[in-house]
Amino acid sequence: MQAKAVLITGGDGYLGKRLAKLYLERASQPVSLWIRARDQEEFKRKGQQLCHELCETGAQLRLYWGDLRAERPFDTLDPEQIGTLIHTAAVTRFNVDRDTATGVNVEGTRKLLEFADGCQHLDQVALLSTIYASGLTEGDISEIPWDGKEGFSNFYEWSKWSSEQELIRNHGHLPWKILRIATIIADSEDGHVTQQNAFHNTLKLIYYGLLSILPGKPETPLYLVTGEFAGNAVFELMCTKRAAKIYHISHSRNESISLGMLIDLVFAIFEQEDDFKKRRILKPLYSDGESFQLLVDAVHQFAGDVVNQAVSSVAPFSKQLYLNKEIQNNNLVSALNDYHAPDPVALIQNSCRYLVQTRWGRK
């Protein structure tokens, strides 16, 4: 029998590509990447780009395509060849609508796990999730299954929690791992950014004076990691055979910064730019949750497009900025050979400088 392959769904996504590169460089088994495509033409275009980015001859790399909304999105794959399965494919926007979150994240995970049930030689299956699947829960956030009783800020959080529940409740017989990842803000500790998310967009709004009111409390902890840390952690965790385990790919509170510290740090970087200083933009004022929701409602009714878009982009995750979460990562630290948390101040400074210098990737 030929060597069993590692299958990575979402193979053209940020973490999917990182994991593919790590496996191609460090492991010996074949790598199969499943990517989302509407048709053969889109698949060909994405596949050519992937092969170019991964600098791969094709000897170990195989590409497949489908759509998680399809009835059987993994029919082109041979389940007999799969030994390791890493499910990264998902819509990761905080403002995702319920139908999309359900169809792609929840139902897509169910279809993937049903495919995994048919993989007779499967050694392990990992579901990539988020620490924000904890929803509105405060206090200790342990590496255990969550009940979801406190509710959620948005459908993205809910969908990732529901995906975890699908795995644990209906496919617990599989050799599973759940890997909950914190917010990725840079590729590495040098601050280089190739994929932007709500974190980067919020800083852009502040830089251009479009967010004078900020939801949250200054003391709220923020859990931020690099893509390099997340990718290496996932790869190393998949090299262990321990099943039915949950890991937080995150740093602890003592290794993290608060919302207030973040704003102070980014303003110190922003104020080094002449165009920012000339506009004399003040730090945003913190708003309580009720007042911010009133602002959101009013903006939707009366404000112009720019202000409306600015507030609307922050609103889906605003409730998280009031919550005192103590993310626990004991399982992660004990499993990694060389756990390392970067200086959070330096990471923010480096990332912020890169964003300003490139004007959020435009230069």
C-alpha positions in Angstrom: 0.0 0.0 0.0 1.3 3.5 -0.9 2.0 6.1 1.8 -1.2 7.6 3.3 -1.8 11.2 2.3 -2.5 14.2 4.5 -5.7 16.0 3.2 -6.0 19.7 3.9 -9.3 21.3 3.1 -9.2 25.0 2.4 -5.9 24.4 0.8 -5.7 27.8 -0.9 -6.5 29.6 2.4 -4.1 31.4 4.6 -3.5 28.5 7.0 -4.1 25.8 4.5 -1.2 27.0 2.3 1.0 27.4 5.3 0.3 23.8 6.4 0.8 22.5 2.9 4.2 24.1 2.7 5.2 22.7 6.1 4.2 19.2 5.1 5.9 19.4 1.8 9.1 20.6 3.5 9.2 18.5 6.6 7.1 15.3 6.1 7.4 12.5 3.6 3.7 11.6 3.0 1.8 12.8 -0.1 -0.1 16.1 0.4 -3.6 16.5 -1.0 -5.2 19.9 -1.1 -8.9 20.4 -1.5 -9.8 23.9 -2.6 -13.1 25.6 -3.2 -14.0 26.2 -6.8 -17.2 26.7 -8.7 -16.0 25.0 -11.9 -13.0 23.5 -13.6 -11.8 26.8 -14.9 -11.7 28.4 -11.4 -10.0 25.3 -10.1 -7.3 25.4 -12.8 -6.6 29.1 -12.1 -6.3 28.5 -8.3 -4.3 25.4 -8.8 -1.7 27.1 -11.0 -1.3 29.8 -8.4 -1.0 27.3 -5.6 1.7 25.3 -7.4 3.6 28.6 -8.1 3.4 29.7 -4.4 4.4 26.3 -3.0 7.3 25.8 -5.5 6.2 22.2 -5.9 7.0 19.9 -8.8 3.9 17.9 -8.2 5.6 14.7 -7.0 4.0 14.9 -3.6 1.2 17.5 -4.2 -2.3 16.6 -5.4 -5.1 19.1 -5.9 -8.8 18.5 -5.7 -11.8 20.8 -5.8 -15.4 21.2 -4.8 -17.9 23.3 -2.9 -18.9 22.7 0.7 -22.5 23.7 -0.3 -22.6 20.8 -2.7 -24.3 17.6 -1.6 -21.1 15.5 -1.8 -18.2 17.9 -2.0 -15.5 15.3 -1.6 -16.5 12.7 -4.1 -13.4 13.2 -6.2 -11.2 12.0 -3.4 -10.3 8.4 -2.6 -10.9 7.8 1.1 -8.6 4.8 1.1 -5.6 7.1 0.5 -6.2 9.4 3.4 -4.3 9.0 6.7 -4.5 12.5 8.1 -7.3 15.0 7.6 -7.1 18.7 8.6 -10.2 20.7 8.0 -9.4 24.4 7.6 -12.1 25.3 5.0 -14.5 27.9 6.5 -15.9 31.4 6.1 -14.1 33.3 8.8 -15.7 36.7 8.7 -17.3 38.0 11.9 -20.1 39.5 9.8 -21.0 36.3 8.0 -24.8 35.8 7.7 -26.6 32.9 9.3 -27.3 31.0 6.0 -23.7 31.1 4.9 -22.4 30.2 8.3 -24.8 27.3 8.4 -24.3 26.1 4.9 -20.5 26.4 4.7 -19.2 26.1 8.3 -21.7 23.8 10.0 -23.0 21.7 7.2 -19.7 21.7 5.4 -18.1 20.3 8.5 -20.8 17.6 8.8 -20.1 16.5 5.2 -16.3 16.5 5.8 -16.8 14.3 8.9 -19.1 11.9 7.0 -16.3 11.6 4.4 -13.9 10.9 7.3 -16.1 8.1 8.5 -15.3 6.3 5.2 -11.6 6.7 5.5 -10.6 3.3 6.7 -6.9 4.1 7.2 -7.5 7.4 9.0 -5.0 8.1 11.8 -6.3 11.5 12.9 -8.7 14.3 11.9 -8.3 17.9 13.1 -10.9 20.6 13.1 -9.6 24.1 13.0 -11.7 26.3 15.2 -11.4 29.6 17.1 -11.1 30.6 20.7 -14.1 32.8 20.0 -16.2 29.7 19.7 -16.4 30.3 23.5 -18.9 33.0 22.6 -19.9 35.4 25.4 -18.4 33.2 28.2 -16.1 35.0 30.6 -13.5 33.8 33.1 -11.4 30.7 32.6 -11.7 29.5 29.0 -10.3 26.0 29.3 -9.3 23.4 26.6 -12.6 21.5 27.0 -15.9 21.2 25.1 -18.1 24.2 25.7 -21.9 24.2 26.2 -22.6 27.5 24.4 -25.1 28.5 27.1 -23.9 32.1 27.3 -24.7 32.7 23.6 -22.6 34.3 20.8 -21.7 37.7 19.4 -22.2 36.6 15.8 -23.0 33.7 13.5 -19.3 33.0 12.9 -18.7 32.2 16.5 -21.9 30.2 16.7 -21.0 28.2 13.6 -17.6 27.2 14.8 -19.0 26.1 18.1 -21.7 24.1 16.3 -19.0 22.5 14.1 -17.2 21.4 17.3 -20.5 20.0 18.6 -21.0 18.1 15.4 -17.6 16.4 15.7 -17.8 15.6 19.4 -21.5 14.4 19.5 -21.9 12.7 16.2 -18.4 11.6 15.2 -16.6 11.1 18.5 -15.5 7.7 17.4 -13.0 9.4 15.0 -9.4 10.1 16.2 -10.1 13.8 16.5 -8.4 16.9 17.6 -10.0 20.4 17.9 -7.5 23.2 17.4 -8.8 26.6 18.5 -6.8 29.5 17.1 -6.5 33.0 18.4 -6.6 36.1 16.2 -3.7 36.1 13.6 -2.4 39.6 13.1 0.9 39.0 11.2 2.8 36.4 9.3 5.7 36.4 11.8 7.2 38.4 14.6 8.6 40.9 12.2 5.1 42.2 11.6 4.7 41.4 7.9 1.1 41.0 7.0 -0.2 39.2 3.9 -3.8 38.6 4.9 -5.9 41.2 6.7 -8.9 40.7 8.9 -11.1 42.6 11.3 -8.1 43.5 13.5 -6.3 45.3 10.6 -9.5 46.9 9.3 -10.2 48.4 12.8 -6.7 50.0 12.9 -7.3 51.4 9.4 -10.5 53.0 10.5 -8.7 54.6 13.5 -5.8 55.8 11.4 -8.1 57.6 9.0 -10.3 59.1 11.7 -13.4 57.1 11.0 -13.7 55.5 14.4 -13.9 58.1 17.2 -16.0 55.8 19.4 -14.6 52.4 20.3 -16.6 49.6 22.0 -15.0 47.8 24.8 -13.1 48.2 28.1 -9.4 49.2 28.2 -8.6 46.3 30.4 -10.1 43.6 28.1 -7.3 41.2 27.1 -6.6 40.5 23.5 -5.3 37.2 22.3 -3.1 37.6 19.2 -0.7 35.2 17.4 1.3 35.1 14.2 0.6 32.9 11.3 4.0 31.3 11.7 3.2 30.3 15.3 -0.3 29.0 14.4 1.0 27.0 11.4 3.9 25.4 13.3 1.7 24.6 16.3 -0.9 22.8 14.1 1.9 20.9 12.3 3.5 19.8 15.5 0.3 18.8 17.1 -0.6 16.7 14.1 2.7 14.8 14.6 1.3 13.5 17.9 -1.2 10.6 17.9 -3.2 11.7 21.0 -6.9 11.7 20.1 -10.0 13.3 21.6 -8.0 16.4 22.7 -8.6 20.1 22.5 -5.8 22.7 22.1 -5.8 26.5 22.3 -3.3 27.8 19.8 -3.0 31.0 21.8 -0.9 32.7 24.3 -1.9 33.1 27.9 -3.2 36.4 29.4 0.2 37.1 31.0 1.7 36.9 27.5 -0.9 39.2 25.9 -1.9 42.8 26.0 -5.1 44.7 26.7 -7.3 46.7 24.4 -6.1 49.9 26.1 -2.4 49.0 25.6 -3.1 48.2 22.0 -4.6 51.7 21.4 -1.7 53.4 23.1 0.8 51.4 21.1 -0.8 52.0 17.7 -1.2 55.7 18.3 2.5 56.0 19.2 3.2 54.5 15.8 0.6 56.5 14.0 1.9 59.8 15.4 5.3 59.2 13.8 3.5 59.8 10.4 3.3 63.5 9.3 -0.1 63.1 7.6 -1.6 61.5 10.7 -0.2 64.3 13.0 -1.6 67.0 10.7 -5.1 65.6 11.0 -4.8 65.8 14.8 -6.9 62.7 15.3 -7.6 61.9 18.9 -7.7 58.5 20.5 -11.2 57.0 20.3 -13.4 57.2 23.3 -14.5 53.9 25.0 -18.2 53.3 24.9 -20.3 50.9 27.0 -22.2 48.2 25.2 -25.6 49.7 25.4 -24.5 53.1 24.1 -22.5 51.5 21.3 -25.5 49.5 20.1 -27.6 52.7 20.1 -24.9 54.3 17.9 -25.0 51.3 15.6 -28.8 51.6 15.2 -28.6 55.3 14.7 -25.8 55.1 12.1 -27.8 52.5 10.1 -30.7 55.0 9.9 -29.1 58.4 9.5 -25.4 58.3 8.7 -23.6 58.4 5.4 -22.1 55.3 3.7 -18.6 55.8 5.1 -19.5 56.2 8.7 -22.1 53.4 8.4 -19.5 51.0 6.9 -17.0 51.9 9.6 -19.3 51.3 12.5 -20.8 48.2 10.9 -17.4 46.6 10.4 -16.7 46.8 14.2 -20.2 45.9 15.4 -20.1 42.1 14.8 -17.3 41.5 17.2 -17.9 44.4 19.6 -19.3 42.3 22.4 -16.0 40.4 22.7 -14.3 43.7 23.6 -16.1 43.9 26.9 -15.4 40.3 28.1 -12.7 39.3 30.6 -11.5 36.0 29.2 -8.7 34.0 30.7 -7.6 31.7 27.8 -5.9 28.6 29.1 -3.3 26.9 26.9 -1.9 24.2 29.2 -2.6 21.4 26.7 -0.7 23.3 24.0 2.3 24.2 26.1 2.7 20.6 27.3 2.4 19.2 23.8 4.9 21.5 22.0 8.6 20.8 22.1 9.6 24.5 22.2 6.6 26.8 23.1 7.5 30.4 22.6 5.4 33.5 23.1 6.7 36.7 21.4 7.0 40.1 23.1 3.4 41.3 22.5 4.5 44.9 22.5 7.1 44.4 19.8 4.6 42.3 17.7 2.1 45.1 17.7 4.7 47.7 17.0 6.1 45.8 14.1 2.7 44.9 12.6 1.5 48.5 12.9 4.6 49.9 11.3 4.1 47.5 8.4 0.5 48.5 7.9 1.3 52.2 8.0 4.3 52.0 5.7 2.4 50.0 3.1 -0.9 51.9 3.8 -2.6 48.6 4.5 -1.1 46.8 1.5 -1.8 49.5 -1.1 1.8 50.5 -1.5 
